[in-house]
Amino acid sequence: MILQNPLRRCAVLSAAALFALAGCSAGAEGGESASEDQAALAELSGRLVEGDQPSYTAEYLVEGSDESVLVAVDPEAGTAAVIIGDRPSLWAGEDQAEMAVWLGQELDGILPAEDTVASWLSATAADPTASMEFSDTTLAGELADCVDVQGAEDSPVGAYTVCVTTVGVIASVTAKADGTAYTAKLVNYHDGVDAAWLDEITGQAAGTANQ
């Protein structure tokens, strides 16, 4: 598991560390709670969009259904795969931005893109009407920090719950955004992508995007 830079202010390895910001905040007492919440949301948002994207294989369950979704991403190798049910789709190329767009299209309506969730968190941080509750959990063996947001009247998504692992992978999301309901939860996870497994499913896919 990737550790945060120890020189970062209030480095976060668990929800307890992430949200115990009072010890490193010199703000006035009246605004301390709000600034702590904003800092925590900024931390979660940053995990999703900043730094090197991890190589990982993750399986999600869409709650309320038997649908399983598998996502494999290897930025260094320039490969990605999405399997929804028994339908595999593959991507290959060097442009990580294009890979992110392709993943968003493949997972449309099932799992929001990481930058989309990051935008929710950023909007919530600037929304004085939002109430939020922070916690941590472990899903598929991965520690994740969570926020439950309610009553965000000035944000594009007024209520949602999202959990993010320490390496910046969405662990779970419950939200309704732009008419789409998201209820995905991580059920299996491991670092890296098995190249032999990718080769095996290549023959099952209709084609590989960007090739």
C-alpha positions in Angstrom: 0.0 0.0 0.0 1.3 3.4 -0.9 2.1 5.7 2.0 1.6 9.4 1.9 4.6 11.8 1.9 5.5 12.2 5.6 6.2 15.9 5.0 2.7 16.6 3.9 0.7 18.6 6.4 -1.6 16.3 8.4 -0.7 13.3 6.3 -3.5 10.8 6.2 -3.3 7.0 6.6 -6.7 6.5 8.2 -9.8 8.3 8.8 -8.7 9.0 12.4 -5.6 10.8 11.1 -7.4 12.4 8.2 -10.1 14.0 10.2 -8.2 14.8 13.4 -7.1 18.1 11.9 -7.7 20.3 14.9 -4.2 19.5 16.1 -2.6 21.1 13.0 -5.1 23.9 12.5 -4.5 27.4 14.0 -7.9 28.8 12.9 -10.2 30.6 15.2 -12.4 28.3 17.3 -15.6 29.5 15.6 -14.5 28.4 12.1 -12.4 25.5 13.1 -15.0 22.8 12.4 -15.8 24.1 9.0 -12.2 24.5 8.0 -11.5 20.9 9.2 -14.3 19.6 7.1 -13.1 21.6 4.0 -9.6 20.3 4.5 -10.8 16.7 4.8 -12.9 17.0 1.6 -9.9 18.6 -0.2 -7.8 15.6 0.9 -10.3 13.1 -0.5 -10.7 15.0 -3.7 -7.0 15.3 -4.2 -6.5 11.5 -3.7 -8.8 10.9 -6.7 -7.1 13.2 -9.2 -3.6 14.1 -8.0 -0.4 12.1 -8.3 0.4 8.9 -10.1 -2.7 6.8 -10.9 -2.3 3.4 -9.3 -2.3 0.1 -11.2 -5.1 -2.0 -9.8 -7.8 -4.6 -10.4 -11.1 -4.0 -8.7 -14.4 -5.7 -8.7 -17.6 -3.9 -7.8 -21.1 -5.1 -6.9 -24.0 -2.9 -8.0 -26.2 -3.1 -4.9 -29.7 -4.3 -5.3 -28.7 -6.4 -8.3 -26.5 -9.4 -9.1 -24.4 -7.3 -11.5 -20.7 -7.5 -11.1 -18.3 -5.0 -12.7 -14.6 -5.6 -13.0 -12.2 -2.7 -13.6 -8.5 -3.2 -14.4 -6.2 -0.3 -14.9 -2.4 -0.3 -15.7 -1.3 3.2 -16.6 2.3 2.2 -17.0 1.5 -0.5 -19.5 -1.1 1.6 -21.2 -3.9 -0.9 -20.8 -7.3 -1.1 -19.2 -10.2 -3.5 -19.1 -13.8 -3.3 -18.0 -16.0 -6.5 -17.7 -19.7 -6.0 -17.1 -21.4 -9.3 -16.5 -19.7 -11.5 -19.1 -18.9 -8.7 -21.6 -15.3 -7.6 -21.7 -14.0 -4.4 -23.2 -10.3 -3.5 -23.6 -8.3 -0.3 -24.1 -4.7 0.2 -25.1 -2.7 3.4 -25.6 -0.2 5.8 -24.0 -2.5 8.8 -23.3 -3.9 8.4 -19.7 -6.4 11.2 -20.3 -7.9 9.2 -23.1 -7.9 6.1 -21.0 -9.9 8.0 -18.3 -12.4 9.2 -20.9 -12.8 5.6 -22.2 -13.3 4.2 -18.6 -15.9 6.9 -18.0 -17.8 5.8 -21.1 -17.6 2.1 -20.3 -18.8 2.7 -16.7 -21.4 5.2 -17.5 -24.4 4.8 -15.2 -22.6 2.2 -13.1 -19.6 4.0 -11.5 -18.9 7.7 -11.7 -15.5 8.8 -12.9 -12.9 9.7 -10.3 -12.7 13.3 -11.5 -16.5 13.5 -11.3 -16.5 12.4 -7.7 -13.6 14.8 -7.0 -15.8 17.6 -8.3 -18.6 16.7 -6.0 -16.2 16.8 -3.0 -14.8 20.2 -4.1 -18.4 21.6 -4.5 -19.4 20.4 -1.1 -16.3 22.0 0.5 -17.5 25.4 -0.8 -21.2 24.8 0.1 -22.2 26.3 3.5 -25.5 24.5 3.4 -23.9 21.0 3.4 -23.8 18.8 6.4 -21.3 16.0 6.4 -20.2 13.1 8.6 -16.8 11.4 8.2 -15.9 7.8 9.0 -13.7 5.0 7.9 -14.3 1.4 6.7 -12.6 -1.6 5.2 -13.9 -2.9 1.9 -12.3 -5.9 0.1 -9.4 -5.6 2.6 -8.7 -2.0 1.7 -8.9 0.9 4.3 -11.1 3.6 3.0 -12.1 7.1 4.3 -15.8 8.0 3.8 -18.0 11.1 3.8 -21.7 11.2 4.0 -23.1 14.4 2.6 -26.7 15.7 3.1 -28.5 18.9 2.4 -26.0 20.5 0.0 -28.4 22.9 -1.6 -25.8 24.9 -3.5 -24.0 21.8 -4.9 -24.8 19.8 -8.1 -25.2 16.7 -6.0 -27.1 17.5 -2.8 -26.7 14.1 -1.0 -24.2 11.3 -1.5 -21.9 8.9 0.3 -18.5 8.1 -1.1 -15.5 6.1 0.3 -12.0 6.4 -1.2 -9.1 4.1 -0.5 -5.7 5.4 0.7 -4.3 5.0 -2.9 -7.1 7.0 -4.4 -9.5 4.3 -5.7 -13.3 4.7 -5.3 -14.3 2.0 -2.7 -18.0 2.7 -2.7 -20.5 5.3 -3.8 -24.2 6.0 -3.2 -25.5 9.0 -5.1 -28.1 10.2 -7.6 -26.6 12.6 -10.1 -28.1 13.9 -13.3 -30.9 11.4 -13.0 -28.5 8.4 -12.6 -28.4 6.4 -9.4 -25.1 5.0 -8.3 -24.9 2.2 -5.7 -21.6 0.4 -6.3 -19.4 -1.2 -3.6 -15.9 -2.7 -3.8 -15.9 -6.5 -3.2 -12.5 -7.6 -4.5 -9.3 -5.6 -4.9 -5.6 -6.2 -5.6 -2.7 -4.0 -6.7 -1.6 -4.4 -10.2 -3.0 -6.1 -13.3 -2.2 -9.7 -14.3 -0.9 -9.5 -17.9 -1.7 -13.2 -18.5 -5.3 -12.6 -17.5 -5.5 -9.6 -19.8 -4.2 -11.7 -22.7 -6.8 -14.4 -21.9 -9.7 -12.0 -22.1 -8.4 -10.3 -25.2 -9.8 -13.1 -27.3 -13.2 -12.7 -25.7 -13.5 -9.0 -26.3 -15.1 -7.7 -29.5 -12.2 -5.4 -30.0 -9.6 -3.1 -28.3 -10.3 0.6 -28.2 -7.6 3.0 -29.5 -5.9 0.3 -31.6 
